[in-house]
């Protein structure tokens, strides 16, 4: 058991006797785009707006496009999507 404790201590402190800093970010591979507007292409954004106009709920769209309902609302606002066009 003492071997395990000393091995963990060596990992924590490192060979130089100083604490080792560990990054939670992966340095491998390309960074994944997190913003919906970046992740989805223009065609996807237009399709999302079309589905909304065709009576899909915001919750359904959020699940389908893997985003929150507030993001769906923001996308719809930017796309100018409305179910009922305002009276002229």
N, C-alpha and C positions, 0 to 999 in steps of 0.2 A: 504494500500500500504506500509506503514511503517513496518508492520509486515513481509511482504515479503522481504523487504530490510534487515531487521535485521536477518531474517532466512538465507538469502544468505550470509551475513557477518559472521554469526556463522559457516556456512559450510566452508567458505573460511579460516577463522582464526582457527576454532576448539575450543574446550572447554578450552584448556589450554592457549589460547590467542596467540599461535604461529601459523604461517602459516602451513597449512596442505599440505604435499607433496602427490601428486597423481601420481601413476605410470600408464603409458599407456599400459604396458604389463599386460596381464591377468595371474594371478597366478593359474588359474584353468585349469585342464586337461593337457594332454601331449603336449609338444611343437611340432608344425608341422614342418617337415623337409622342408626347402625351396629350397635347391639345387636340380636341376633336376637329377643329378647323384645319389643322396640319395633318392629322391622321387620315381624314376622309378627303377624297378628291372632290373636285367640283361636281362631277356626275353624281356622286353619292349624296352630296348636300342637296342637289336639285331633286334627286329621287326621294330623299327624306321629306322635303317640302311637298312634293307631289302626293306622297302617301298621306301626309297630314291633311291636305286638301280633299283627299278621297276618304276622309273620316277615320283614319287611324288615330288612336289616342296617343297622347304624349308619352304615357307609360309604355305602350306597346313599342313605340319608336325607340324609347330609351333602352328597352331590353334588346330589341333587334339590332341596334347600332352600338351596343355596349357603352352607354354613357348615361349620365344622370338626367333626370327630368329637367333640371335647371339648365343643363347644357343644351338639351333639345329645344327648350324655350328660346335660348339665346341664338341658336342656329336658325330657328324659324323666324325670329325677329330680323336677323341679318338678311335672310332670304326674302323677307317681305311676305311671308306666307300667312294667308288668312283664309279661314273657311268661308266666311261670308264677306264678299267684297263690300266695302262701304258704299252706301247709296250716293249717287252723283247728284 
